[in-house]
Amino acid sequence: MSAALGLGDALGVPLLAMAELLPAIEAVMVAKLNEQMDHSHG
């Protein structure tokens, strides 16, 4: 989480916007990782 907040800061994204967007982004990332793991394990 701190890395994502640091990246947002480096890109000039306001902290409040990052706090609002990160949960949605995380949900998509977890879903895609699970999808990839399902495909690789048959």
Secondary structure by P-SEA (a helix, b strand, c coil): caaaaaaaaaacccaaaaaacaaaaaaaaaaaaaaaaaaaac
